[in-house]
Amino acid sequence: MGDLAGRPRTIREEDIMAAVAAAVGSAGPARLTLADVARAAGVSTGALVQRYGSKRGLLLGFVRWELAQESFAGPMRAAFETAADPVEGLIRAVVRSAGHELGPEEFANNLAFLHLELADDEFRALLGEHSRGVRAELRGYLEAAVASGHLAGTADPGALAAAADSIRNGTQLTWAMTRSGSLADELRRDLRTLLDPYRITKEDR
């Protein structure tokens, strides 16, 4: 075999996407550059241009990759499965989907990326696809809770899934403004306020 030292390094999609996520958090979409991402991913800027064409193309690629990988669903399902009942499982899944508590600058940079997505039709379509995916995931948990007798049969899984997703988004924003307590505790409180009226305890069964 010949010497492999001179061969170009294989470009791994997951390395590029991890570099994009880190760059969005640290610099925001406006200040992010292809050179920053290339350096973090260990590839050349030219390789990114060849594959994605532009910074916008790279960011679109990032959102599409996240959707294709269902990166939100795996951690949510893993958290759901650790709970003794599906109602608590949903709460754990939502808390897990929120991730770690971001500092003010990193949260602001991620919020700037959301603003970019909302202002651009192509990004917004992908954002809507993501939201539908999250709500479908939550609905599945709620349907399991009704079927197992942990939620009342009068509960509407679709409506509750939409409300739980709204809490997932809204509580994170409110917490970022107030920084009162932990984000996980705030999410648990708001989700229990939503779900407790429908919960069926062992004594009620």
Long-range contacts (C-beta under 8 A, 24 or more apart in sequence): 9-42, 9-43, 11-41, 11-43, 11-47, 11-51, 13-65, 15-41, 15-42, 15-43, 16-41, 16-43, 16-48, 16-58, 17-61, 17-62, 17-65, 17-66, 20-58, 20-59, 20-62, 21-62, 24-62, 24-109, 24-110, 24-113, 25-102, 25-106, 25-109, 25-110, 26-106, 26-109, 27-109, 28-108, 28-109, 28-112, 28-113, 29-59, 29-109, 29-112, 29-113, 29-116, 30-112, 32-59, 34-58, 59-113, 59-116, 59-123, 60-122, 60-123, 60-126, 63-117, 63-123, 63-126, 63-127, 63-130, 64-126, 66-130, 67-126, 67-129, 67-130, 67-133, 70-133, 72-97, 72-130, 72-133, 72-134, 72-137, 73-133, 73-137, 76-137, 77-137, 80-141, 85-145, 85-148, 85-150, 86-141, 86-142, 86-144, 86-145, 86-148, 86-150, 86-151, 87-145, 87-150, 87-151, 87-195, 87-199, 89-141, 89-144, 90-138, 90-141, 90-142, 90-145, 90-164, 90-191, 90-195, 91-187, 91-188, 91-191, 91-192, 91-195, 93-137, 93-138, 93-141, 94-138, 94-164, 94-167, 94-168, 94-187, 94-191, 95-184, 95-187, 95-188, 97-134, 97-168, 98-168, 98-172, 98-183, 98-184, 98-187, 101-182, 101-183, 102-176, 104-176, 107-176, 111-173, 111-176, 131-165, 134-165, 134-168, 135-161, 135-162, 135-165, 136-161, 138-164, 138-165, 149-200, 149-205, 150-199, 150-200, 151-195, 151-198, 151-199, 151-200, 152-198, 152-199, 152-200, 154-198, 155-198, 160-194, 160-195, 160-198, 163-194, 164-191, 164-194, 164-195, 167-191, 167-194
